[in-house]
Amino acid sequence: MYPECVSDDSLLEQELAPLFNKVALLKNRSSITELSGGLTNRNFLIETPADKYVARVSSNSSSLLAIDRGSEFINTTIAGKGGVGAEVLDYIPGEGLLLISYISGKTYGAQDVGANLGRIATSLKALHSLEAFDHEFNMFSTQKNYLTIVQENGFRIPDGYLDFAPMVAQIKKAFEVLFEGLVPCNNDLLPGNFIDDGRKIWLIDYEYSGNNDACFEIGNVWAEAFLPLEALEELVTAYYGTYRPDKVARAWLWALMAKYGWTLWASIQDSVSEIDFDFWEWGMSKYDLARAEFTSNYFNKALSAVTSK
């Protein structure tokens, strides 16, 4: 179940009819409801006499945000065929439309993530066991690319942001020691991208998907739900089947890198997005957490632990 928001079906129909009429499954639609939560796209629940569907319509800012809609289509298809995500039903390249199956269930909040870490670990392992995704996602290169875009376009950069570059280099070097390869990852599993149908937890929204370090996924799940360190330890243990201090440290450092990188994502969105949302405030909340963690006592402990198995 995707969270719904109040919308005027008649206005949506007028706006979206030229696009939706190109899709055979949507021609006999009876209602359109805009769903909440999309920050780089708009999502719509569409009902027909035959079934319910979700249409994802991307915004124009995608190219600046390291989103490749072709890759999203390929990876969403892989996840759907693997029984991890929604099934892809149609795709119109160049027009930003991806039609996927509707999953009936509970959309998670942060508390739900914290209460279901073992089951989430099972879903993550299922995703990470699929065939390779279309391309690689690496937060080091993504953050560097975002920084170039921000600087070249004169977008806002938080005070002191560049001061942490030496620490980013330390993390990157430490990760090389016990690197175990890449697996297909969603890379953006905030709580709203988990749907629980009572039997299993589905993983949706593959905009940023790509082959990545599994610990990035684990750390990002934990960070996006704003859970305590003990919860990260629980999630790592559930995923690996045993307590792994090196993986806890690796996931924690990846979560820190995610906050640092997504800060610049927010700066770009603050400047170019047409969506009514305070991206700068959202980004500063990420940056404040990252700044505190870069300067914490735990940072050096994690650097040491990530290289010791």
N, C-alpha and C positions, 0 to 999 in steps of 0.2 A: 504494500500500500504506500503510495506516495502521498505526502501531506498536501491537502487541497487548500486553495484560497478562494475567496469570493471573486467571481468574475461574471461579466455580462456575456452570456452565450451569443447574443445577437451581434454584439460588437466584435467578438472574437471571430465569429463566422464570416463577417464582412472582411476582416483583416486577413484571415488565413485561407479563405476559400480558394484563391488562385493556386496556392501551394498544395493544399490537401486534396484538391480535385485531381491532382496528378497521380495520386496513390489509390489503386483499385480498392484496397481494403477500407478506405476512408470515405468512399463516395456516398455511402448510405448512412453517414453519421447522424446520430440523433442529438448529441450534445458535445460541447467542448468546455472543459474546465481547466484553467491555468493552475499549475501546481507551484507551490512555493519552493524556495531553496536554490534555484539556479543563479549562479553568479557570472557565468560566461555563456549561458544559453537560456532559453525559455522552454519549459516542459509543459506538455498538455495531456490531460487525460481525455481520450476520445471514446465515446460509447457509440456502438452500432447495434443493430438487432442481433448480430452474430456474436459480438465479443467486445472487450475493452482493450484499448491500446494506449501506449505512451509515445507521443511524438516529441522528439528533441530538436529544437530549432536553434542553431548556433548564432551567436552575435558576430559582429564585424571585427571585434578586437582579438579574435582567436590567434591570428598569425603572430602577434606580438608576445603571446603568452606560452609559446612552445607547445601549442596544441595543433596537431596534424589531424584533420577530420578524416582523412583517408585511413590513417593508422587507427584512429578511434573505431571506425567501422570494422576493420579487420580484427582488431583485438576484442571488440564487443562480440563479434561473431564467434571467435574462438571460445570466449568465456560462456556464451550462450550454449554452444554445442557441447561444452564440457559440463553443463549443468551447474555452473557456478553463478552465472548472471542471467539476465533476461535474454530471450531469443530475438535475434535480429530478423525483422519481417520485410523491411524495405529500406532503401537508401537512395537519396537523390544527390549525387555529388555536385558540388558547385552551388547548391541552393540551401545547404545547411540543414537538411532534413534527415533524421534517422528515426525510423519507426521500430519500436521494440514491443515485446509482449508485456502485458500488465501482470505484475506479481502481487497477489493478494496477501497481505500480512501486516505486521507492525513495523513502522519505520522507527528506528532507534533514536534515542536521545543519549546524552553522555552517561546518565545513570544506567541505562540499559547495557551500554558497552561494558561498564565496570562490573555488572552483574552476570555477564555471559562470556567471560574471557576464554574459558575452556572451549566453548562452542565456536567462538570466533576463531580461535587457533585452528580448529578443524576446517573451517571454511577457508582460511588463509592457506593451509597446506594443500587443500584441493585446488585452489587457484594456482599455487606455485608448482603444482605437478602437471599442469597443462602443457601443450606444445608451446614452443617459443613464440613470443609476441613479435610484432612487426619491426620494432626498433628498440633501442636502448634508452632508458631514462636515467640520467645521472644528475643529482642535485648540485654537484660541484660545477659541472658545465652549464646547467640550467641557471644557477645563480650568477655565474659569470656572464652569460648571455643577457640575462635581465639587467645586470649592472651596465652593460654596454648600451642597451636600449635606453635606460634611464638617463645616463650621462649624455648620450648623443642627442636626446630630445629635450634635455633640460627639465626632466621631471624631478619631483621632490625626492631627496634622500634624507633619511633620519640623521640627526646629529650624532657624530661619532661612529657612523656605520662602517666606514672603511678602516677604522682602528682595529677591527677584529680579523682583518685579512691574515695576519701571521698565525692566528689560532686556527683558522680554516686550513691553512697549509699543514699545521701539526696534525689535524684530524685526518686529512687526506693521506699523509705519510703513514700514520698509525694503521689505517685501514688496509694498507698493502700487505701487512705482515701475515694475517690469517684470512685472506680473501678466499672465499669458497665458490665463487662463480655467481652467475646471474640466473634469475628465475622470472617467469612472467608475473608482473605485479600491477596492481591497480594504481598505486602511488598517491591516492587521494581519498583514503577511506575515513572521512569524517563520519560522525555518528549517523547522519542522515543517509549515508550510502549503504547502510545495513538494513535489510528487510527480513524479518523473522516470520516465517509462515507456520511456526509451531513445530515443524519437523527439522528444518535446517535454516541457516542464516544465509541469505543471498547477498551477493556483492554487486552493486550497480555503479554506473557512471565511470566510463573508461576513457575520459578525455585525456588524462595524463598517463595512461597506461603505457607500459614498456618493460623490457627486461631490466631487472634491477637486483640489488642486494636484498635478500629477504628481510634483513634487519632494518632496512629503511621502511618497509611496509609495517613491520611490527612497531617500530618506534613512532611512526606517523600516526598509527591507530591510537596508540597511548597518548600522544601529545594532543591530538585533535579532540580527545574526550577530557582533557585536563585532569588526568588521574594521578594519584600519588605514585612514588617510585615503587612501592610494594606491588602495585598493580602491574607495572612493567615486568617485574620479576615473575609474577604469576603468569603473565601472557607468554613470556619467553620460555618458562618451564613447561607450560602446556604445549607450546609449539615444538620444542625439541625433546620433550619427554623426560627431561632431567634438568636440574638447576645448572645454568651455564653463566657464570659471572662475566665471561668474555663477551657473550652475546647480549647480556643486559647492558654492558658498557657500550657495545657497538650500536645497539638500538637507541640508547640514550643520546649518543653523539650524532646519530643520523637524525633523530628528532630535533636536536639543536640546529643542525644544518637545514632542516626543513623550515623551521621557524625563521632562520636567517634568510633563506632564499625566498620564502613566501612573502616576506616583508616587501621585497622589490616587486613581486607580482602585484601586491596591493598598490604600490606606487604607480605602476603602469595602468592598472584598472582605474585608479583615482583620476587619471588624466584622460583616458580614452573611452571608458565604458559608458554606454547609454542606459545602464540599469540604475535604478534609484536605490543606492546603497552607499553607506559611508565606508568606502574602501580604505581610506587613510586611517581612520580610527581602528578598523580591523587589523590593518598592517602594523600599526604602532603597538597593539596589544601583543602581537607576535614578537616584535622587536624588543619590547620591554622584557619579555620572558627570555629571549635569546641573550640579551645583554647581561641579565642577572646570572644566567647559566655559564656564559663565557668566563665570568669573573668569580664563579663559585669555587669552593674547595673541592667539590665533586668533579670538576672538569679535569684536573690533573690526575685524579684517581681513575677516572674513566679512561684517559689516555694510556695509563699504565695497564689497566685491566684488559683493555681490548687487544693487547699484544701478548697476553699470557693465557694459554689454554690449560 
